[in-house]
Amino acid sequence: MRVEFYKRENKGRVLAGWDATRSKRTRVPGTTMAAGKSIPHDLAQYVIEASAGYRNGFWDLVARGATFKSTGRRRTKPGRAVIATHRHQLAGAEQLAGLHLALWRARRPSAVTENLDRALAQWNALVPGQPLVFTWPSAHGAIVDGAAVARDAALARDAALAGSASAR
């Protein structure tokens, strides 16, 4: 699963959000929230779960087809079943994130400190239009040039239009 974290500006405020793409090109629209001075919660949660190799937490369940209300996708019976089966581990992921974030903010090292530091530096370097891209379950992301993203989208759109025109 590919997960893109991004910044957007709205009326002078910076917003943080994410979108994911599961296999078979299934898009999972993520949440958007106000961005504070530190690492956004969803990015921190992702990095902590990935760094710890935590399975059956939020991000692993999204990758496996869970349909959460917060993602903006229609809830499906299989997607709800994935969540119900792993509800205890899902709660554990939130506790794990809370513990590691508290240690990180107190500057007490843990197994995920280095990856949180890297993600925060990348987040701070991010400009609107550039996604910070991760591939689950990797804890290492990369900033993608916003112009390249727009160019690739335009090329894909042009190829799709050319394909539909030749099919006529």
N, C-alpha and C positions, 0 to 999 in steps of 0.2 A: 504494500500500500504506500502510495506517495502522499505525503502531507506537506502542504504549503502554508506557512505562517506569513502574515502580511500586516503592514501598517496602512491605514487610510486616514486621511484628514477630513474632518467634517466640522465646518463652522469654527475653525481654529483649534479644534480638539483632535488629538491623535487617538485613533481606534486600533485595537489589535484584533485580528481574526485568523481563522484558518479554514481551509478546505482540504478534503482528502479525495483521492481517487483509488478505489479498490480495483482488483483485477476485473477484467471484462469492462473496463472503463465506467464503472459505476461511481458517479460523483456523490460525495457526502458533504453537503454544505455544513460548515461548522458554525460556531458562535462568533459573534463580534461583540467586543466590550471595550470600555474605556481603557486606554493604556496609561499606566502610571509611570513612575520613574524606574521601576525595576522590571524584572522579567515577567511577562504575562503568565497568568496561572496555567492556561492550557499548554503553553510552550514548556513551562517548568514541569508540569505533569508528564508530558510526553518524554522529556529528557530523563526524568527520574525513572519512569517505568522502563524505558529502553536501556538506560545505564545499568539498572538493577537486574535486567533480564526478567522482569516481572510479567508473568503470563496471566491472562484472564482479568486484567485491569481494563480501564476504559479504552485505551488505544488498541490493545490486542482484540478486544471485543468488537470495536469498530471494524478492524481489519477482517474479522470473521463474520461480519454481516449483521451485527447488533444494530437495531434501529432505536436510538434514543430520541425522546421528545425534543431535546435541545438541538438536534442536528438539522431540523427542518425537513427531514425525509418522512414519508408516510410510514407509520409504524406497521410492521408486518408480524404475522404470527411467528415465523421462524426467527425474526430479529428480536422479538420479545422473549422467545424461548432461550436464546443465547444469554440474554441478560439474566433471566430467572435462574438458569442453571448455575450461573457464576456470580450471583448477587453478593455472596460472602467475600469472594476474592476482589470484587469491584470495590467494596467498602474498604478492604485491606489496601488497595492501591491508593485511595485517598489518604489513609493513615500514613502509608509509606511516604507519600509526597509531603504531607505535613511535617513529618519527622525530618526528612532531608532538607526541606526548605528552612525549617527552624535552625538546623545545624549550619546550613550555608549562610543564612543571614547573620548568625552569631559568629561567623568566620571560624567555625569549628569544622575541621575536615571530615569528610565522609567519602564513601565509595563513589559518589556522584558529583563531588565538588568541582573537579576539573571540567566535566562536561557542562555543568550549569554555568561556570565562568565563561566557557567558550560560547555557549548559546546566548548568554547575556551580551557578550561583546559583539556577536553577530547581529543580535536584535538591535543594539544601539547603532550599528553601522548601516542598518537597513533604511532605505528611503522608500516612500510610497511608490508603488509600481514594481518593486523588486520583491520576489518571494524568497523566504528562507525555507529551503526544501530538505525534507528528510525522507528516507525510505524505511518504513517500519520493518524490522525492529532496531535499526541503527540509531545510535545516540548522536551521530555526527551529521550535521546538516551543512548545507552550502548555500550561499547567497547566489541567486541567479540574476543575471543582468536583465533588467526590465525591458530593454529594447529587444533583446533576443527573444524574450517570451512573447512580446507583441508580434515580432516578425514571424516566429514559428506558428502562432495562431493565425496570422494572415495567410501564410503559405498553406496551412491545413484547410482553411476556409476556401481559398482559391482552388485547391485540388479537389475539394468536395464539390464545388460549383462546376468545375470542368468535367468531373465524373458524371454529374447529373445531367449536364448539357449533352454529353456524348451518348448518354443512354436514351435520349429522345429520338 
